[in-house]
Each structure stands twice: as structure tokens, then as C-alpha cells.
């Protein structure tokens, strides 16, 4: 139906563009635009949490460590 997973990405995109300052504003706008009569949008707790995490990283990019490079991968044992 394009409400949960699609809405999660759309809300993240809204935040990335700076259209909204909070996750609540972005998710409320999406719910009202796309599903006003049904009254829902991004409703799954894991999807809401993802939008919140994304917004945290946008506000503070140094919050989470980044992988800068990978020099080698070593496998040990029998496969």
C-alpha cells in the first residue's frame, strides 16, 4: 500500500531536505497527505525508530563511527 516502508524512506527524505525539524512533523505531514481519510502513515515501531535514528545522524554526523576503508578480510578455519 506504500505507507510503511515507503513512508519511512519518504520521511527520511523530508528530513534530509530540511523540510521538517522533527521526525514527528515529517511523519504527521506524510500521514495527512497520503492517508488523511485512513488516519495512518508510518506506524510500525521499528520504522518510526529508523526515522528517529536517521534524524539523529543528520543532526550529528559524528554520533556514529564510520567505516573509512577496508584493508583486508581474513577467513580462518575450514569452510
Secondary structure as UniProt FT lines:
FT   HELIX           5..17
FT   HELIX           23..34
FT   TURN            36..39
FT   HELIX           45..59
FT   TURN            61..62
//
